[in-house]
Every structure is written in structure tokens, then in C-alpha cells.
Amino acid sequence: MLIGSYKRRTAAYIQEIENQRKILVESERKLYQMAYYDSLTGLHNREWFIDYLNKAIHAAQRRIHLIGVILIDLDSFKSINDTMGHSFGDQVLKVLANSFLPA
């Protein structure tokens, strides 16, 4: 009887630990998403880009390779927000972002 009780409590503890592990994994995923992705467009953000670029630069230096970076600048984007409103500007950014996401 004592062994059966011990086994049931142990199984319950193991299940609770597994549930907490799943919650932790999901929390880590959400934190990563918040830290490295833009909430509006879903694209990687500046923090991710700087980290990725630094890693790419170091890898290129080790291998004696060149890397290239393309910068896309939206000239006068502020005027879109000022004249058409921020909601319209957000829609423009979403459309542009979707053109960069894989199909």
C-alpha cells in the first residue's frame, strides 16, 4: 500500500514537472519572438539583424570570404504617416514585409 501511494505521488510530481517544462518552453518561445521579431510585420528586427550580421562578419573573416548587405530605405515614409495616417502606413509596411517573406 505504501509503495502504491509512493508511485502515484511520484507520477503526479513527474506530470507536474512536465507541465511546467512545457510552460517554460512556450514562455521562452514567446520571449524570443518579442525580442527578435517586429510585431507589426513579423520580420526579424534590428536586434536580430545586428546579431546575425556580427556572426556573419566573424564567419567571413575566419573563412576569408566577402559578405554583402542590402539596405532598403523608404524615402519620406513619414509623409505617408502624416498625410494618410498611421494605420495606412502600417498597411504599407505589412504589404512590403509580405513581399520579403518566403511563399
Biopython code that builds the backbone (N, CA, C, O; Angstrom):
import numpy as np
from Bio.PDB.StructureBuilder import StructureBuilder

atoms = [
    (1, "MET", "N", (0.819, -1.196, 0.000)),
    (1, "MET", "CA", (0.000, 0.000, 0.000)),
    (1, "MET", "C", (0.868, 1.267, 0.000)),
    (1, "MET", "O", (0.578, 2.245, -0.690)),
    (2, "LEU", "N", (1.933, 1.214, 0.791)),
    (2, "LEU", "CA", (2.843, 2.346, 0.875)),
    (2, "LEU", "C", (3.561, 2.573, -0.464)),
    (2, "LEU", "O", (3.747, 3.713, -0.891)),
    (3, "ILE", "N", (3.954, 1.492, -1.110)),
    (3, "ILE", "CA", (4.636, 1.590, -2.404)),
    (3, "ILE", "C", (3.690, 2.140, -3.466)),
    (3, "ILE", "O", (4.092, 2.968, -4.283)),
    (4, "GLY", "N", (2.449, 1.692, -3.463)),
    (4, "GLY", "CA", (1.461, 2.194, -4.424)),
    (4, "GLY", "C", (1.228, 3.685, -4.260)),
    (4, "GLY", "O", (1.132, 4.411, -5.250)),
    (5, "SER", "N", (1.137, 4.143, -3.036)),
    (5, "SER", "CA", (0.951, 5.566, -2.756)),
    (5, "SER", "C", (2.158, 6.365, -3.252)),
    (5, "SER", "O", (2.005, 7.436, -3.839)),
    (6, "TYR", "N", (3.348, 5.837, -3.013)),
    (6, "TYR", "CA", (4.580, 6.486, -3.460)),
    (6, "TYR", "C", (4.612, 6.588, -4.982)),
    (6, "TYR", "O", (4.981, 7.630, -5.523)),
    (7, "LYS", "N", (4.234, 5.532, -5.667)),
    (7, "LYS", "CA", (4.230, 5.530, -7.135)),
    (7, "LYS", "C", (3.236, 6.545, -7.682)),
    (7, "LYS", "O", (3.536, 7.239, -8.653)),
    (8, "ARG", "N", (2.043, 6.645, -7.068)),
    (8, "ARG", "CA", (1.042, 7.619, -7.538)),
    (8, "ARG", "C", (1.531, 9.053, -7.339)),
    (8, "ARG", "O", (1.388, 9.894, -8.226)),
    (9, "ARG", "N", (2.108, 9.323, -6.169)),
    (9, "ARG", "CA", (2.619, 10.681, -5.907)),
    (9, "ARG", "C", (3.780, 11.000, -6.848)),
    (9, "ARG", "O", (3.881, 12.117, -7.354)),
    (10, "THR", "N", (4.643, 10.035, -7.079)),
    (10, "THR", "CA", (5.776, 10.248, -7.980)),
    (10, "THR", "C", (5.280, 10.530, -9.399)),
    (10, "THR", "O", (5.792, 11.428, -10.066)),
    (11, "ALA", "N", (4.300, 9.777, -9.856)),
    (11, "ALA", "CA", (3.738, 10.002, -11.190)),
    (11, "ALA", "C", (3.113, 11.386, -11.283)),
    (11, "ALA", "O", (3.245, 12.063, -12.303)),
    (12, "ALA", "N", (2.429, 11.811, -10.216)),
    (12, "ALA", "CA", (1.820, 13.144, -10.205)),
    (12, "ALA", "C", (2.899, 14.229, -10.241)),
    (12, "ALA", "O", (2.744, 15.229, -10.942)),
    (13, "TYR", "N", (3.988, 14.041, -9.493)),
    (13, "TYR", "CA", (5.088, 15.011, -9.497)),
    (13, "TYR", "C", (5.739, 15.088, -10.878)),
    (13, "TYR", "O", (6.049, 16.170, -11.375)),
    (14, "ILE", "N", (5.935, 13.928, -11.482)),
    (14, "ILE", "CA", (6.543, 13.896, -12.817)),
    (14, "ILE", "C", (5.642, 14.611, -13.821)),
    (14, "ILE", "O", (6.134, 15.360, -14.665)),
    (15, "GLN", "N", (4.343, 14.393, -13.741)),
    (15, "GLN", "CA", (3.403, 15.071, -14.639)),
    (15, "GLN", "C", (3.437, 16.580, -14.420)),
    (15, "GLN", "O", (3.398, 17.342, -15.386)),
    (16, "GLU", "N", (3.509, 17.020, -13.175)),
    (16, "GLU", "CA", (3.573, 18.453, -12.870)),
    (16, "GLU", "C", (4.865, 19.064, -13.409)),
    (16, "GLU", "O", (4.849, 20.172, -13.947)),
    (17, "ILE", "N", (5.965, 18.363, -13.271)),
    (17, "ILE", "CA", (7.245, 18.847, -13.807)),
    (17, "ILE", "C", (7.170, 18.959, -15.329)),
    (17, "ILE", "O", (7.662, 19.931, -15.902)),
    (18, "GLU", "N", (6.567, 17.988, -15.979)),
    (18, "GLU", "CA", (6.408, 18.015, -17.438)),
    (18, "GLU", "C", (5.532, 19.194, -17.870)),
    (18, "GLU", "O", (5.833, 19.857, -18.862)),
    (19, "ASN", "N", (4.461, 19.455, -17.135)),
    (19, "ASN", "CA", (3.594, 20.599, -17.440)),
    (19, "ASN", "C", (4.357, 21.910, -17.285)),
    (19, "ASN", "O", (4.229, 22.802, -18.124)),
    (20, "GLN", "N", (5.147, 22.035, -16.224)),
    (20, "GLN", "CA", (5.932, 23.248, -16.013)),
    (20, "GLN", "C", (6.993, 23.405, -17.094)),
    (20, "GLN", "O", (7.281, 24.524, -17.520)),
    (21, "ARG", "N", (7.580, 22.294, -17.544)),
    (21, "ARG", "CA", (8.573, 22.349, -18.620)),
    (21, "ARG", "C", (7.938, 22.866, -19.906)),
    (21, "ARG", "O", (8.533, 23.683, -20.608)),
    (22, "LYS", "N", (6.729, 22.391, -20.219)),
    (22, "LYS", "CA", (6.029, 22.849, -21.416)),
    (22, "LYS", "C", (5.719, 24.335, -21.335)),
    (22, "LYS", "O", (5.860, 25.054, -22.325)),
    (23, "ILE", "N", (5.300, 24.800, -20.170)),
    (23, "ILE", "CA", (5.014, 26.225, -19.972)),
    (23, "ILE", "C", (6.291, 27.038, -20.147)),
    (23, "ILE", "O", (6.269, 28.102, -20.765)),
    (24, "LEU", "N", (7.393, 26.549, -19.612)),
    (24, "LEU", "CA", (8.676, 27.243, -19.735)),
    (24, "LEU", "C", (9.127, 27.325, -21.188)),
    (24, "LEU", "O", (9.583, 28.376, -21.637)),
    (25, "VAL", "N", (9.006, 26.236, -21.916)),
    (25, "VAL", "CA", (9.394, 26.215, -23.334)),
    (25, "VAL", "C", (8.556, 27.228, -24.121)),
    (25, "VAL", "O", (9.093, 27.966, -24.947)),
    (26, "GLU", "N", (7.259, 27.266, -23.870)),
    (26, "GLU", "CA", (6.382, 28.214, -24.569)),
    (26, "GLU", "C", (6.723, 29.652, -24.189)),
    (26, "GLU", "O", (6.715, 30.537, -25.044)),
    (27, "SER", "N", (7.022, 29.891, -22.919)),
    (27, "SER", "CA", (7.406, 31.238, -22.474)),
    (27, "SER", "C", (8.700, 31.682, -23.142)),
    (27, "SER", "O", (8.819, 32.833, -23.561)),
    (28, "GLU", "N", (9.669, 30.775, -23.244)),
    (28, "GLU", "CA", (10.927, 31.106, -23.919)),
    (28, "GLU", "C", (10.691, 31.427, -25.386)),
    (28, "GLU", "O", (11.305, 32.350, -25.922)),
    (29, "ARG", "N", (9.814, 30.681, -26.042)),
    (29, "ARG", "CA", (9.494, 30.938, -27.448)),
    (29, "ARG", "C", (8.874, 32.322, -27.612)),
    (29, "ARG", "O", (9.227, 33.065, -28.528)),
    (30, "LYS", "N", (7.947, 32.661, -26.716)),
    (30, "LYS", "CA", (7.297, 33.974, -26.789)),
    (30, "LYS", "C", (8.293, 35.100, -26.531)),
    (30, "LYS", "O", (8.252, 36.129, -27.206)),
    (31, "LEU", "N", (9.184, 34.915, -25.565)),
    (31, "LEU", "CA", (10.192, 35.938, -25.280)),
    (31, "LEU", "C", (11.126, 36.134, -26.466)),
    (31, "LEU", "O", (11.467, 37.267, -26.805)),
    (32, "TYR", "N", (11.539, 35.047, -27.098)),
    (32, "TYR", "CA", (12.396, 35.136, -28.280)),
    (32, "TYR", "C", (11.667, 35.897, -29.386)),
    (32, "TYR", "O", (12.246, 36.762, -30.044)),
    (33, "GLN", "N", (10.394, 35.566, -29.580)),
    (33, "GLN", "CA", (9.580, 36.241, -30.599)),
    (33, "GLN", "C", (9.517, 37.744, -30.316)),
    (33, "GLN", "O", (9.678, 38.560, -31.223)),
    (34, "MET", "N", (9.284, 38.095, -29.069)),
    (34, "MET", "CA", (9.174, 39.509, -28.700)),
    (34, "MET", "C", (10.508, 40.229, -28.841)),
    (34, "MET", "O", (10.540, 41.407, -29.200)),
    (35, "ALA", "N", (11.611, 39.533, -28.563)),
    (35, "ALA", "CA", (12.923, 40.165, -28.583)),
    (35, "ALA", "C", (13.493, 40.326, -29.983)),
    (35, "ALA", "O", (14.231, 41.278, -30.238)),
    (36, "TYR", "N", (13.166, 39.412, -30.900)),
    (36, "TYR", "CA", (13.847, 39.393, -32.190)),
    (36, "TYR", "C", (12.954, 39.547, -33.412)),
    (36, "TYR", "O", (13.446, 39.451, -34.536)),
    (37, "TYR", "N", (11.665, 39.783, -33.233)),
    (37, "TYR", "CA", (10.766, 39.958, -34.374)),
    (37, "TYR", "C", (9.939, 41.223, -34.204)),
    (37, "TYR", "O", (9.591, 41.612, -33.089)),
    (38, "ASP", "N", (9.634, 41.852, -35.320)),
    (38, "ASP", "CA", (8.771, 43.027, -35.323)),
    (38, "ASP", "C", (7.321, 42.572, -35.201)),
    (38, "ASP", "O", (6.872, 41.703, -35.949)),
    (39, "SER", "N", (6.595, 43.155, -34.264)),
    (39, "SER", "CA", (5.218, 42.707, -34.028)),
    (39, "SER", "C", (4.268, 43.085, -35.170)),
    (39, "SER", "O", (3.256, 42.414, -35.376)),
    (40, "LEU", "N", (4.578, 44.134, -35.900)),
    (40, "LEU", "CA", (3.709, 44.560, -36.999)),
    (40, "LEU", "C", (3.915, 43.705, -38.252)),
    (40, "LEU", "O", (2.954, 43.205, -38.837)),
    (41, "THR", "N", (5.163, 43.544, -38.651)),
    (41, "THR", "CA", (5.451, 42.886, -39.932)),
    (41, "THR", "C", (5.755, 41.400, -39.803)),
    (41, "THR", "O", (5.577, 40.648, -40.761)),
    (42, "GLY", "N", (6.207, 40.971, -38.640)),
    (42, "GLY", "CA", (6.608, 39.584, -38.470)),
    (42, "GLY", "C", (8.023, 39.311, -38.953)),
    (42, "GLY", "O", (8.503, 38.182, -38.855)),
    (43, "LEU", "N", (8.694, 40.327, -39.469)),
    (43, "LEU", "CA", (10.078, 40.167, -39.922)),
    (43, "LEU", "C", (11.036, 40.284, -38.736)),
    (43, "LEU", "O", (10.673, 40.806, -37.682)),
    (44, "HIS", "N", (12.254, 39.796, -38.921)),
    (44, "HIS", "CA", (13.275, 39.971, -37.896)),
    (44, "HIS", "C", (13.493, 41.453, -37.650)),
    (44, "HIS", "O", (13.359, 42.266, -38.565)),
    (45, "ASN", "N", (13.828, 41.806, -36.412)),
    (45, "ASN", "CA", (14.030, 43.213, -36.082)),
    (45, "ASN", "C", (15.512, 43.591, -36.091)),
    (45, "ASN", "O", (16.375, 42.784, -36.437)),
    (46, "ARG", "N", (15.777, 44.814, -35.711)),
    (46, "ARG", "CA", (17.134, 45.353, -35.733)),
    (46, "ARG", "C", (18.075, 44.565, -34.817)),
    (46, "ARG", "O", (19.218, 44.306, -35.194)),
    (47, "GLU", "N", (17.614, 44.181, -33.621)),
    (47, "GLU", "CA", (18.452, 43.417, -32.691)),
    (47, "GLU", "C", (18.909, 42.105, -33.323)),
    (47, "GLU", "O", (20.084, 41.747, -33.247)),
    (48, "TRP", "N", (17.976, 41.394, -33.945)),
    (48, "TRP", "CA", (18.311, 40.136, -34.601)),
    (48, "TRP", "C", (19.297, 40.383, -35.736)),
    (48, "TRP", "O", (20.277, 39.654, -35.890)),
    (49, "PHE", "N", (19.027, 41.423, -36.530)),
    (49, "PHE", "CA", (19.880, 41.723, -37.676)),
    (49, "PHE", "C", (21.309, 42.014, -37.242)),
    (49, "PHE", "O", (22.252, 41.496, -37.839)),
    (50, "ILE", "N", (21.483, 42.835, -36.212)),
    (50, "ILE", "CA", (22.829, 43.175, -35.736)),
    (50, "ILE", "C", (23.547, 41.930, -35.244)),
    (50, "ILE", "O", (24.728, 41.740, -35.537)),
    (51, "ASP", "N", (22.852, 41.081, -34.500)),
    (51, "ASP", "CA", (23.440, 39.839, -34.006)),
    (51, "ASP", "C", (23.834, 38.937, -35.180)),
    (51, "ASP", "O", (24.941, 38.400, -35.213)),
    (52, "TYR", "N", (22.922, 38.776, -36.136)),
    (52, "TYR", "CA", (23.185, 37.933, -37.306)),
    (52, "TYR", "C", (24.340, 38.487, -38.137)),
    (52, "TYR", "O", (25.203, 37.733, -38.584)),
    (53, "LEU", "N", (24.355, 39.800, -38.344)),
    (53, "LEU", "CA", (25.415, 40.421, -39.130)),
    (53, "LEU", "C", (26.771, 40.240, -38.462)),
    (53, "LEU", "O", (27.758, 39.939, -39.133)),
    (54, "ASN", "N", (26.828, 40.423, -37.145)),
    (54, "ASN", "CA", (28.099, 40.210, -36.433)),
    (54, "ASN", "C", (28.590, 38.779, -36.600)),
    (54, "ASN", "O", (29.777, 38.553, -36.831)),
    (55, "LYS", "N", (27.687, 37.816, -36.484)),
    (55, "LYS", "CA", (28.080, 36.413, -36.673)),
    (55, "LYS", "C", (28.566, 36.170, -38.102)),
    (55, "LYS", "O", (29.550, 35.461, -38.315)),
    (56, "ALA", "N", (27.874, 36.760, -39.076)),
    (56, "ALA", "CA", (28.264, 36.590, -40.480)),
    (56, "ALA", "C", (29.623, 37.226, -40.754)),
    (56, "ALA", "O", (30.431, 36.667, -41.495)),
    (57, "ILE", "N", (29.876, 38.381, -40.167)),
    (57, "ILE", "CA", (31.165, 39.061, -40.350)),
    (57, "ILE", "C", (32.292, 38.204, -39.781)),
    (57, "ILE", "O", (33.323, 38.020, -40.429)),
    (58, "HIS", "N", (32.098, 37.681, -38.573)),
    (58, "HIS", "CA", (33.138, 36.846, -37.957)),
    (58, "HIS", "C", (33.371, 35.570, -38.759)),
    (58, "HIS", "O", (34.513, 35.144, -38.933)),
    (59, "ALA", "N", (32.295, 34.961, -39.247)),
    (59, "ALA", "CA", (32.438, 33.752, -40.060)),
    (59, "ALA", "C", (33.169, 34.070, -41.364)),
    (59, "ALA", "O", (34.015, 33.293, -41.805)),
    (60, "ALA", "N", (32.850, 35.200, -41.975)),
    (60, "ALA", "CA", (33.509, 35.586, -43.222)),
    (60, "ALA", "C", (34.989, 35.875, -42.994)),
    (60, "ALA", "O", (35.831, 35.532, -43.824)),
    (61, "GLN", "N", (35.301, 36.507, -41.866)),
    (61, "GLN", "CA", (36.706, 36.781, -41.565)),
    (61, "GLN", "C", (37.491, 35.489, -41.361)),
    (61, "GLN", "O", (38.632, 35.374, -41.809)),
    (62, "ARG", "N", (36.878, 34.514, -40.683)),
    (62, "ARG", "CA", (37.557, 33.228, -40.464)),
    (62, "ARG", "C", (37.807, 32.499, -41.777)),
    (62, "ARG", "O", (38.848, 31.868, -41.958)),
    (63, "ARG", "N", (36.852, 32.590, -42.687)),
    (63, "ARG", "CA", (36.957, 31.861, -43.951)),
    (63, "ARG", "C", (37.558, 32.711, -45.080)),
    (63, "ARG", "O", (37.735, 32.237, -46.203)),
    (64, "ILE", "N", (37.859, 33.945, -44.766)),
    (64, "ILE", "CA", (38.393, 34.899, -45.738)),
    (64, "ILE", "C", (37.427, 35.016, -46.926)),
    (64, "ILE", "O", (37.828, 34.885, -48.083)),
    (65, "HIS", "N", (36.175, 35.262, -46.622)),
    (65, "HIS", "CA", (35.131, 35.480, -47.616)),
    (65, "HIS", "C", (34.600, 36.901, -47.492)),
    (65, "HIS", "O", (34.806, 37.573, -46.482)),
    (66, "LEU", "N", (33.921, 37.337, -48.524)),
    (66, "LEU", "CA", (33.239, 38.623, -48.501)),
    (66, "LEU", "C", (31.757, 38.391, -48.243)),
    (66, "LEU", "O", (31.216, 37.335, -48.571)),
    (67, "ILE", "N", (31.108, 39.385, -47.653)),
    (67, "ILE", "CA", (29.661, 39.330, -47.492)),
    (67, "ILE", "C", (29.080, 40.623, -48.045)),
    (67, "ILE", "O", (29.782, 41.627, -48.166)),
    (68, "GLY", "N", (27.811, 40.592, -48.376)),
    (68, "GLY", "CA", (27.133, 41.783, -48.879)),
    (68, "GLY", "C", (25.913, 42.092, -48.024)),
    (68, "GLY", "O", (25.290, 41.190, -47.463)),
    (69, "VAL", "N", (25.583, 43.353, -47.933)),
    (69, "VAL", "CA", (24.405, 43.789, -47.186)),
    (69, "VAL", "C", (23.620, 44.745, -48.079)),
    (69, "VAL", "O", (24.183, 45.669, -48.666)),
    (70, "ILE", "N", (22.326, 44.512, -48.171)),
    (70, "ILE", "CA", (21.454, 45.400, -48.944)),
    (70, "ILE", "C", (20.576, 46.158, -47.967)),
    (70, "ILE", "O", (19.954, 45.559, -47.090)),
    (71, "LEU", "N", (20.523, 47.463, -48.113)),
    (71, "LEU", "CA", (19.694, 48.312, -47.264)),
    (71, "LEU", "C", (18.551, 48.859, -48.104)),
    (71, "LEU", "O", (18.766, 49.425, -49.175)),
    (72, "ILE", "N", (17.349, 48.683, -47.608)),
    (72, "ILE", "CA", (16.174, 49.243, -48.282)),
    (72, "ILE", "C", (15.678, 50.389, -47.417)),
    (72, "ILE", "O", (15.331, 50.195, -46.252)),
    (73, "ASP", "N", (15.647, 51.565, -47.987)),
    (73, "ASP", "CA", (15.224, 52.760, -47.265)),
    (73, "ASP", "C", (13.946, 53.286, -47.911)),
    (73, "ASP", "O", (13.873, 53.434, -49.130)),
    (74, "LEU", "N", (12.953, 53.562, -47.096)),
    (74, "LEU", "CA", (11.701, 54.120, -47.607)),
    (74, "LEU", "C", (11.763, 55.647, -47.471)),
    (74, "LEU", "O", (11.481, 56.205, -46.411)),
    (75, "ASP", "N", (12.138, 56.295, -48.563)),
    (75, "ASP", "CA", (12.254, 57.755, -48.539)),
    (75, "ASP", "C", (10.904, 58.387, -48.213)),
    (75, "ASP", "O", (9.868, 57.992, -48.748)),
    (76, "SER", "N", (10.941, 59.355, -47.343)),
    (76, "SER", "CA", (9.762, 60.166, -46.988)),
    (76, "SER", "C", (8.600, 59.320, -46.451)),
    (76, "SER", "O", (7.438, 59.666, -46.664)),
    (77, "PHE", "N", (8.898, 58.239, -45.771)),
    (77, "PHE", "CA", (7.823, 57.415, -45.221)),
    (77, "PHE", "C", (7.022, 58.190, -44.189)),
    (77, "PHE", "O", (5.825, 57.955, -44.024)),
    (78, "LYS", "N", (7.671, 59.106, -43.501)),
    (78, "LYS", "CA", (6.979, 59.935, -42.506)),
    (78, "LYS", "C", (5.822, 60.700, -43.146)),
    (78, "LYS", "O", (4.781, 60.909, -42.524)),
    (79, "SER", "N", (6.018, 61.110, -44.391)),
    (79, "SER", "CA", (4.943, 61.850, -45.065)),
    (79, "SER", "C", (3.726, 60.964, -45.311)),
    (79, "SER", "O", (2.600, 61.463, -45.323)),
    (80, "ILE", "N", (3.924, 59.669, -45.507)),
    (80, "ILE", "CA", (2.785, 58.744, -45.659)),
    (80, "ILE", "C", (1.987, 58.712, -44.361)),
    (80, "ILE", "O", (0.761, 58.822, -44.371)),
    (81, "ASN", "N", (2.693, 58.561, -43.247)),
    (81, "ASN", "CA", (2.011, 58.559, -41.952)),
    (81, "ASN", "C", (1.318, 59.895, -41.684)),
    (81, "ASN", "O", (0.201, 59.927, -41.168)),
    (82, "ASP", "N", (1.982, 60.993, -42.036)),
    (82, "ASP", "CA", (1.416, 62.317, -41.758)),
    (82, "ASP", "C", (0.195, 62.622, -42.619)),
    (82, "ASP", "O", (-0.763, 63.228, -42.140)),
    (83, "THR", "N", (0.221, 62.210, -43.876)),
    (83, "THR", "CA", (-0.882, 62.562, -44.773)),
    (83, "THR", "C", (-1.998, 61.524, -44.799)),
    (83, "THR", "O", (-3.176, 61.875, -44.869)),
    (84, "MET", "N", (-1.626, 60.245, -44.742)),
    (84, "MET", "CA", (-2.623, 59.175, -44.877)),
    (84, "MET", "C", (-3.004, 58.537, -43.535)),
    (84, "MET", "O", (-4.010, 57.835, -43.440)),
    (85, "GLY", "N", (-2.197, 58.787, -42.509)),
    (85, "GLY", "CA", (-2.468, 58.216, -41.190)),
    (85, "GLY", "C", (-1.587, 57.001, -40.907)),
    (85, "GLY", "O", (-1.095, 56.331, -41.815)),
    (86, "HIS", "N", (-1.412, 56.748, -39.618)),
    (86, "HIS", "CA", (-0.540, 55.646, -39.196)),
    (86, "HIS", "C", (-1.105, 54.281, -39.581)),
    (86, "HIS", "O", (-0.339, 53.361, -39.868)),
    (87, "SER", "N", (-2.411, 54.136, -39.592)),
    (87, "SER", "CA", (-2.998, 52.846, -39.986)),
    (87, "SER", "C", (-2.646, 52.517, -41.429)),
    (87, "SER", "O", (-2.319, 51.375, -41.752)),
    (88, "PHE", "N", (-2.715, 53.521, -42.291)),
    (88, "PHE", "CA", (-2.352, 53.314, -43.692)),
    (88, "PHE", "C", (-0.862, 52.997, -43.806)),
    (88, "PHE", "O", (-0.465, 52.105, -44.556)),
    (89, "GLY", "N", (-0.042, 53.735, -43.054)),
    (89, "GLY", "CA", (1.398, 53.481, -43.051)),
    (89, "GLY", "C", (1.705, 52.062, -42.588)),
    (89, "GLY", "O", (2.581, 51.400, -43.145)),
    (90, "ASP", "N", (0.986, 51.594, -41.571)),
    (90, "ASP", "CA", (1.163, 50.212, -41.099)),
    (90, "ASP", "C", (0.813, 49.216, -42.201)),
    (90, "ASP", "O", (1.501, 48.209, -42.371)),
    (91, "GLN", "N", (-0.243, 49.492, -42.942)),
    (91, "GLN", "CA", (-0.637, 48.603, -44.034)),
    (91, "GLN", "C", (0.432, 48.567, -45.126)),
    (91, "GLN", "O", (0.713, 47.510, -45.691)),
    (92, "VAL", "N", (1.019, 49.714, -45.417)),
    (92, "VAL", "CA", (2.095, 49.774, -46.412)),
    (92, "VAL", "C", (3.266, 48.902, -45.953)),
    (92, "VAL", "O", (3.822, 48.136, -46.739)),
    (93, "LEU", "N", (3.633, 49.024, -44.682)),
    (93, "LEU", "CA", (4.738, 48.224, -44.154)),
    (93, "LEU", "C", (4.426, 46.730, -44.214)),
    (93, "LEU", "O", (5.305, 45.925, -44.519)),
    (94, "LYS", "N", (3.177, 46.356, -43.923)),
    (94, "LYS", "CA", (2.794, 44.950, -43.975)),
    (94, "LYS", "C", (2.886, 44.416, -45.402)),
    (94, "LYS", "O", (3.368, 43.304, -45.620)),
    (95, "VAL", "N", (2.429, 45.195, -46.362)),
    (95, "VAL", "CA", (2.487, 44.762, -47.765)),
    (95, "VAL", "C", (3.946, 44.595, -48.202)),
    (95, "VAL", "O", (4.294, 43.614, -48.858)),
    (96, "LEU", "N", (4.783, 45.550, -47.837)),
    (96, "LEU", "CA", (6.205, 45.446, -48.183)),
    (96, "LEU", "C", (6.833, 44.242, -47.490)),
    (96, "LEU", "O", (7.610, 43.513, -48.106)),
    (97, "ALA", "N", (6.510, 44.026, -46.231)),
    (97, "ALA", "CA", (7.078, 42.894, -45.497)),
    (97, "ALA", "C", (6.661, 41.571, -46.132)),
    (97, "ALA", "O", (7.472, 40.652, -46.235)),
    (98, "ASN", "N", (5.415, 41.469, -46.553)),
    (98, "ASN", "CA", (4.940, 40.228, -47.174)),
    (98, "ASN", "C", (5.683, 39.916, -48.456)),
    (98, "ASN", "O", (5.787, 38.753, -48.847)),
    (99, "SER", "N", (6.201, 40.941, -49.117)),
    (99, "SER", "CA", (6.954, 40.681, -50.342)),
    (99, "SER", "C", (8.328, 40.088, -50.042)),
    (99, "SER", "O", (8.979, 39.545, -50.935)),
    (100, "PHE", "N", (8.768, 40.188, -48.792)),
    (100, "PHE", "CA", (10.073, 39.627, -48.404)),
    (100, "PHE", "C", (9.952, 38.283, -47.714)),
    (100, "PHE", "O", (10.946, 37.570, -47.576)),
    (101, "LEU", "N", (8.757, 37.924, -47.279)),
    (101, "LEU", "CA", (8.563, 36.643, -46.607)),
    (101, "LEU", "C", (8.514, 35.519, -47.629)),
    (101, "LEU", "O", (7.997, 35.696, -48.733)),
    (102, "PRO", "N", (9.054, 34.361, -47.259)),
    (102, "PRO", "CA", (9.022, 33.228, -48.204)),
    (102, "PRO", "C", (7.589, 32.778, -48.443)),
    (102, "PRO", "O", (6.748, 32.851, -47.547)),
    (103, "ALA", "N", (7.318, 32.314, -49.650)),
    (103, "ALA", "CA", (5.971, 31.878, -50.019)),
    (103, "ALA", "C", (5.619, 30.539, -49.427)),
    (103, "ALA", "O", (4.517, 30.036, -49.647)),
]
sb = StructureBuilder()
sb.init_structure("model")
sb.init_model(0)
sb.init_chain("A")
sb.init_seg("    ")
for serial, (resi, resn, name, xyz) in enumerate(atoms, 1):
    if name == "N":
        sb.init_residue(resn, " ", resi, " ")
    sb.init_atom(name, np.array(xyz, "f"), 0.0, 1.0, " ", f" {name:<3s}", serial, name[0])
structure = sb.get_structure()
